[in-house]
Each structure stands twice: as C-alpha cells, then as structure tokens.
Amino acid sequence: MSVHIASTTAPVNIATLKYWGKRDTALNLPTNSSISVTLAQEDLRTLTSAATSASFERDTLWLNGKEESLDNKRTQDCLQDLRDLRRALEEQDKSLEPLSQWKLHIASENNFPTAAGLASSAAGFAALVVAIAKLYQLPQDMSALSKVARKGSGSACRSLFGGFVAWEMGEQADGSDSQAVQVLPLDKWPEMKAAILVVSDAKKDTSSTSGMQRTVHTSDLFKERVDTVVPRRFNEMKEAIVQRDFPRFAELTMRDSNSFHATCLDSYPPIFYLNDTSRKIIRLVDGINAFYNETIVAYTFDAGPNAVLYYEEKNEQKLFAFLYHLLSGVDGWKSKYGDEQLKAFSDAFSEASEKVEFYLDDELYKGISRVILTRAGPGPQDTTECLIDETSGLPKAL
C-alpha cells in the first residue's frame, strides 16, 4: 500500500481589528475587513498530517487522538476546493497520480484548549488547508489558499501568514477577492509580544458563529460599526503597524475590542463574552498605562473572556512588574523565566508600588487559570513531525 503524507504546523492569530458578522454565511464572507497578529507556535499551534492512498475507504479525521466527523459543510467545502485544485493539475499533467480521487486521512493536534476562545478553529483550518495543499503539491500562493481556509473558518485565512495580517473583506459575491494579505512581515516588528491571560478554559455559552449572526440581525450599533467605524480604523491600524507606532496601534486595538463587545451587548438577547475578571483586566491595563503616563500595553478580547495583552519587548519589565505581582501564583511564568528574572519583576514592582494610585485587585489571580507568554510569530511551518503512520495510514497513537 502506497501512502502519501505531508505535515505542517499552523499558528493562532488574535485579531486587533475584529471580524464579526457575515455578508454570506455559505462562503464565510465578512461584513468588514479585519487585522490580526500571528502568534508564535511554541505555545499555540496546530500540527496536522494529511495522508492519501488508493486503498483508503473514506475520508477520516482524528483530532487530538479522537475520531471526529468530517460531515461539516465548511470542512467539506475546503476539501472540495483543494481536490478541485489538484484535479486541475492532474488534467494538465497526465503523469501525476490521481490523488484528487483518493480519500484522505487527516490527523491533527492542538497544544492548547479547543473551543476555549483561543482561536483553535483558525489554526486548525489553516493547518488542514496547508497540509493538504502540500500533499497535493499545489502551486497556489498563501493568499490564494487563504480563500480556501476562509470557507472553513473566517479567521483561519489570517493564519496563513506570519507577522501582521489583514483579511480584506472583498466586494465580489463569489468571494474571489476576500483573502488574507500580509501587512507587515514578522522581521519588521519582531519586538511585539503578547501575554494571554486564560480566564476560562470552558467552552463558550454562545458560539462565534451563532453570536455574530444574532448581532448582524439585532444590533443597532452594528451597522454604524461596519459602515463607518471599521473602514476608517482598518486604514489607521494598517498605517500604525507599518510605522510601528505602538501607542496608536494600542489605542486602536483597545477601542476596537470595546466596540466589538458593545455590539455584542447591543444584540438581542445580549451576548456576554466578557466576565468580571475580564473587566478587572481592562481596568488594570488602563491603570498601568496611566501610571507610566504612556501607552505600553493594549488589551483585546475575542469572543470569550480571555485577555490578550500586546506590548513591546522594551516595556516588558514595566508591564510585568504589575502582572507578576498580581499573578505570580498562576501557572505559566516559570516555563519562560528563571528565578533571577522573576525576582527582577518583583523588585520593579517594589520600586513602583509607592507611587501607585490606582486600585490593584490582589484577588485577580483567582479568576485566571494560567498565563501564556508569547510573541508575534511566523506563518505555517514545514515540520518533520508526523502524526500518521507511513505503513498503515492511521494515526500513530492508535
């Protein structure tokens, strides 16, 4: 039995200008353009291996070692598009094996909680599309492949690039111009870092898909957001990123997070993605920026309570003086920093504490399960890791 296999890893991206609302649900076409930062894959990535063989009897997916259904229309649309692209190659070159006609075995693993507000579907569909494109030896570039990934999960299209990425909403009804493009490569602003405060590992009460449709149909604020606010902010944020203007980038990021959650609250019935801990984090960030009399950190919240704090590496000690003081008992610090560096954070707080005039909630740690300390990172990566056995075509763990 001949088994062809390809593997890739794909990153999580966290939007700084939110995608919320669809103008076409079948094609996953958004009502507004969006911008995101791709995060490093050491802590947040999906590893996917795709295999095909003339002997496979059916398309099969294993996620984190457990077989999952592939019947989902979004997944089927992605697979069909990829097969169509491969079939076009086979028609041009009759010597190619007919991989487009064979069934697929796909094994995928996340190194972070699935469906916990950490963009697992974005990394998952990006990895699926890139792995199969690699398996099929497709010539399309990442922007072209992003249109395929978009059908699986809207935000997945942005995970096909590293650094700073825009998803251009497009105007065509068929979605042919709704794609991801890179705003700024990683190496142009490598100092961007992120601290993710995992407020809840629980599955969301309202999924992103159903939540955004409710907002589109019931929120009065939503129309103003997509018609006026976001188009202006899209250009402003791209300019701030290209100029590496962190204070401007930070303000736009926080304003857009606030705007997004305001439309959720304005939906009927209202949608509550933030909780009390989320709101405490917002107040903390505002307090830290006011304390230093400059914007050194920005918060943003996707469709969930987890906070992503963006900052530049040069301001890490200023920020962590406060974060480590409040969250030193939470998991995640010692995997990144040694005792000497952690002591430096504590010393920095001791030095600053006498001048602190804003309220510091000493019980904030109770609402946070762990911190993920990461930074801006690259797009999908080739890997020698493989989840599928070359002989059987089944996941290695089975």
C-alpha positions in Angstrom: 0.0 0.0 0.0 1.5 3.3 -1.1 0.7 6.2 1.3 1.5 9.8 0.6 1.9 12.0 3.7 2.5 15.7 4.3 2.6 17.6 7.6 2.6 21.2 8.7 2.1 23.4 11.8 -0.1 26.5 11.7 -0.4 29.3 14.2 -3.1 31.1 16.2 -3.8 34.7 15.3 -5.5 37.2 17.5 -7.4 40.0 15.8 -6.7 43.6 16.7 -9.4 44.7 14.4 -12.3 42.3 14.8 -14.1 40.2 12.2 -17.7 40.0 13.4 -20.6 39.4 11.0 -21.1 37.8 7.6 -22.5 39.0 4.4 -22.6 35.5 3.1 -22.7 32.6 5.5 -22.1 29.8 3.0 -18.9 31.4 1.7 -17.9 32.9 5.0 -17.7 36.4 3.6 -17.3 39.0 6.3 -19.2 42.3 6.7 -15.9 44.1 7.4 -12.2 43.7 6.9 -10.0 42.8 9.8 -6.4 42.8 11.1 -4.6 40.4 13.3 -1.2 39.5 14.9 0.1 35.9 14.2 1.4 34.4 17.4 4.5 32.2 17.9 3.9 28.5 17.7 5.8 27.2 20.8 2.7 27.7 22.9 -0.1 28.0 20.4 -0.2 25.9 17.3 -2.0 23.1 15.5 0.1 20.2 14.0 -1.7 18.5 11.1 -0.7 15.5 9.0 -2.6 14.7 5.8 -2.3 11.3 4.0 -3.9 9.8 0.9 -3.8 6.4 -0.7 -5.8 4.5 -3.3 -6.6 2.0 -0.5 -8.3 4.4 1.9 -12.0 3.7 2.1 -13.3 7.0 3.4 -12.2 10.5 4.4 -11.3 10.4 8.1 -10.3 13.0 10.7 -8.7 12.4 14.1 -8.4 15.5 16.4 -6.2 15.1 19.4 -6.4 11.3 19.0 -10.2 11.1 18.8 -12.0 10.4 15.5 -14.3 13.4 14.6 -16.9 13.8 11.9 -15.9 15.3 8.6 -19.6 15.9 7.6 -19.5 19.6 8.5 -20.3 21.6 5.4 -17.4 24.0 6.0 -14.9 21.2 6.1 -16.3 19.6 3.0 -16.1 22.9 1.1 -12.4 23.2 2.0 -11.7 19.6 0.9 -13.6 20.0 -2.3 -11.8 23.2 -3.2 -8.4 21.6 -2.6 -9.4 18.5 -4.6 -10.5 20.7 -7.5 -7.2 22.5 -7.5 -5.3 19.2 -7.5 -7.6 17.8 -10.3 -6.7 20.8 -12.4 -3.0 19.8 -12.1 -3.8 16.2 -13.0 -5.7 17.3 -16.1 -2.7 19.3 -17.2 -0.1 16.5 -16.5 -1.5 13.0 -17.1 1.6 11.5 -15.4 0.5 12.7 -12.0 -1.1 10.2 -9.7 -4.9 10.8 -9.3 -4.6 12.0 -5.7 -7.7 14.1 -6.1 -9.8 10.9 -6.5 -8.4 9.2 -3.4 -9.7 9.5 0.2 -7.9 11.5 2.9 -6.7 10.6 6.4 -6.1 13.7 8.5 -4.7 13.7 12.0 -4.5 17.0 13.9 -3.3 18.0 17.4 -3.6 21.3 19.3 -1.2 22.2 22.1 -3.9 24.5 23.7 -7.6 24.0 24.7 -10.0 23.6 21.8 -13.1 25.9 21.7 -11.9 28.0 24.7 -11.7 31.4 23.0 -8.1 30.8 21.8 -8.8 30.7 18.0 -8.5 26.9 17.8 -10.6 26.8 14.6 -8.3 29.4 12.9 -5.1 27.4 13.5 -7.0 24.1 12.8 -8.3 25.0 9.3 -5.1 26.8 8.4 -3.1 23.7 9.2 -5.6 21.4 7.3 -5.5 23.5 4.2 -1.8 24.0 4.1 -1.1 20.3 4.9 -3.3 19.1 2.1 -2.0 21.7 -0.3 1.5 20.4 0.4 0.3 16.8 0.0 -1.2 17.8 -3.4 1.8 19.9 -4.4 -0.4 22.8 -5.2 1.3 25.9 -6.8 -1.1 28.5 -5.3 0.4 31.1 -3.0 -0.8 31.7 0.6 -3.3 34.5 -0.4 -5.0 32.1 -2.8 -5.0 29.3 -0.3 -6.4 31.7 2.3 -9.6 31.9 0.3 -10.0 28.1 0.8 -9.2 28.3 4.6 -11.7 31.2 4.9 -14.5 28.8 4.0 -13.6 26.6 6.9 -13.2 29.4 9.5 -13.2 33.0 8.6 -10.2 33.9 10.9 -8.3 30.9 9.6 -7.4 32.8 6.4 -5.2 35.1 8.5 -3.3 32.2 10.0 -1.7 31.6 6.6 0.7 34.4 7.2 3.1 35.4 9.9 3.6 38.8 11.5 0.7 41.3 10.9 -2.1 40.2 8.6 -5.2 41.8 7.0 -8.2 39.9 5.8 -9.6 42.1 3.0 -13.4 41.6 3.0 -13.6 42.0 -0.8 -16.6 43.1 -2.8 -17.3 40.2 -5.2 -20.3 38.0 -4.5 -18.3 34.8 -5.1 -15.7 35.7 -2.6 -12.9 35.7 -5.1 -11.4 38.9 -3.6 -12.0 38.1 0.0 -8.5 37.0 1.1 -5.7 37.5 3.6 -2.6 39.6 2.8 0.4 40.4 4.9 0.5 44.0 6.3 4.0 43.7 7.8 6.4 40.8 8.0 7.4 39.5 11.3 11.0 40.6 10.9 9.9 44.2 10.6 8.4 44.4 14.1 9.8 41.4 16.0 9.6 43.3 19.3 5.8 42.7 19.5 5.0 40.4 22.4 1.7 39.1 23.9 0.6 37.9 27.3 -2.5 35.8 27.2 -4.5 35.6 30.5 -6.6 32.5 30.3 -9.7 33.4 32.2 -11.7 30.3 31.3 -10.9 27.0 29.7 -14.6 26.3 29.5 -16.5 26.1 26.2 -18.3 29.3 25.3 -22.0 29.7 26.0 -22.6 31.3 22.6 -20.5 30.2 19.7 -18.9 32.8 17.5 -21.0 31.6 14.5 -24.4 32.0 16.2 -23.3 35.1 18.1 -22.3 37.1 15.1 -25.5 36.2 13.2 -27.5 37.5 16.2 -25.5 40.7 16.2 -26.0 41.2 12.5 -29.8 40.8 12.8 -30.5 42.6 16.0 -27.8 45.2 16.9 -28.4 48.9 16.1 -24.8 49.7 16.7 -23.6 47.0 14.3 -24.4 49.0 11.1 -22.5 52.0 12.3 -19.6 49.8 13.2 -19.3 48.1 9.8 -20.3 51.1 7.6 -18.2 53.8 9.3 -16.0 52.8 12.2 -14.2 49.7 10.9 -13.4 51.0 7.4 -11.7 54.1 8.9 -10.0 52.1 11.6 -8.7 49.5 9.1 -6.7 52.1 7.3 -5.5 53.8 10.5 -4.4 50.5 12.0 -2.5 49.4 8.9 -0.7 52.7 8.9 0.2 52.3 12.6 1.6 48.8 12.0 3.7 49.9 9.0 5.1 52.8 11.0 5.5 50.6 14.1 3.6 53.2 16.1 2.8 51.2 19.2 0.8 53.8 21.1 -1.5 54.3 18.1 -1.7 50.6 17.4 -2.6 50.0 21.1 -5.3 52.6 21.2 -7.0 51.4 18.1 -6.8 47.8 19.3 -8.5 48.6 22.6 -11.1 50.8 21.0 -12.0 48.1 18.6 -12.2 45.5 21.3 -14.6 47.8 23.2 -16.6 48.4 20.0 -16.9 44.8 19.2 -18.1 43.8 22.7 -20.5 46.8 22.7 -22.3 45.4 19.6 -22.5 42.0 21.4 -24.1 43.7 24.4 -26.4 45.6 22.0 -27.5 42.3 20.4 -30.9 41.0 21.4 -30.9 38.9 23.6 -27.5 40.4 24.7 -24.3 38.3 24.3 -21.9 38.4 27.2 -18.4 37.2 26.3 -16.6 39.2 28.9 -17.0 38.4 32.6 -16.0 40.1 35.9 -12.4 39.0 35.6 -12.2 40.4 32.0 -13.4 43.8 33.2 -10.9 43.8 36.0 -8.1 43.2 33.5 -9.4 46.2 31.4 -9.2 48.4 34.5 -5.7 47.1 35.3 -4.4 47.9 31.8 -5.9 51.4 32.0 -4.2 51.9 35.4 -0.8 50.7 34.2 -0.8 53.0 31.1 -1.9 55.9 33.3 0.8 55.1 35.9 3.6 55.3 33.3 1.8 58.2 31.5 2.3 56.4 28.2 0.6 53.5 26.4 2.8 50.5 27.0 0.2 47.8 26.8 -3.1 47.1 24.9 -5.8 44.6 25.8 -8.1 42.9 23.3 -10.8 40.2 23.8 -12.1 37.9 21.2 -15.5 36.1 21.5 -14.6 34.9 25.0 -13.3 36.2 28.4 -9.6 35.6 27.8 -7.5 38.7 27.6 -4.6 39.1 25.1 -2.2 41.9 26.1 0.1 43.3 23.4 3.2 45.1 24.4 6.7 45.8 23.0 9.7 43.8 24.4 11.3 47.0 25.7 8.4 47.6 28.1 8.2 44.0 29.4 9.7 44.8 32.9 7.3 47.8 33.3 4.3 45.6 32.5 5.4 42.5 34.3 6.1 44.5 37.5 2.4 44.6 37.9 1.3 41.4 36.2 3.7 39.2 38.0 2.9 40.9 41.3 -0.8 40.1 40.9 -0.5 36.7 39.1 2.7 35.1 40.4 0.7 32.2 41.7 -0.7 31.4 38.3 0.9 28.8 36.0 2.9 29.9 33.0 5.7 32.1 34.4 8.4 29.6 35.2 8.3 27.9 31.8 9.6 31.2 30.3 11.6 32.9 33.0 14.2 31.9 35.6 14.2 32.9 39.3 16.5 35.8 38.6 14.2 37.4 36.0 11.1 36.8 38.1 12.9 38.5 41.1 13.6 41.5 38.8 9.9 41.8 38.1 9.2 41.7 41.8 11.8 44.3 42.5 10.4 46.5 39.8 7.0 46.4 41.5 8.5 47.2 44.9 10.2 50.3 43.3 6.9 51.4 41.6 4.5 50.5 44.4 4.9 53.6 46.5 3.7 55.7 43.6 0.7 53.6 42.6 -2.6 55.5 42.9 -4.9 53.1 41.1 -6.6 50.1 42.7 -4.8 46.8 42.4 -7.0 43.8 42.9 -5.0 41.3 44.9 -7.5 38.6 44.1 -7.3 38.9 40.4 -5.4 35.6 40.2 -8.5 33.7 41.4 -10.2 34.3 38.0 -7.2 33.3 35.9 -6.1 29.7 35.3 -2.8 30.4 33.5 -0.8 32.8 31.6 0.6 32.1 28.1 3.7 34.3 27.5 4.3 34.5 23.8 5.2 36.9 20.9 4.4 37.6 17.3 5.4 34.7 15.1 5.7 33.2 11.6 3.0 31.6 9.5 2.6 27.8 8.8 5.8 25.8 9.0 7.1 22.6 7.4 7.8 20.0 10.1 9.4 16.6 10.3 6.8 15.7 13.0 4.2 13.3 11.6 1.0 12.1 13.2 0.2 9.3 10.7 2.0 6.0 10.2 3.5 5.6 6.8 2.6 1.9 6.5 -1.0 1.8 7.9 -2.1 5.3 7.1 -3.6 5.5 10.6 -2.7 7.9 13.4 0.5 6.7 15.2 -1.2 6.8 18.6 -3.9 4.3 17.5 
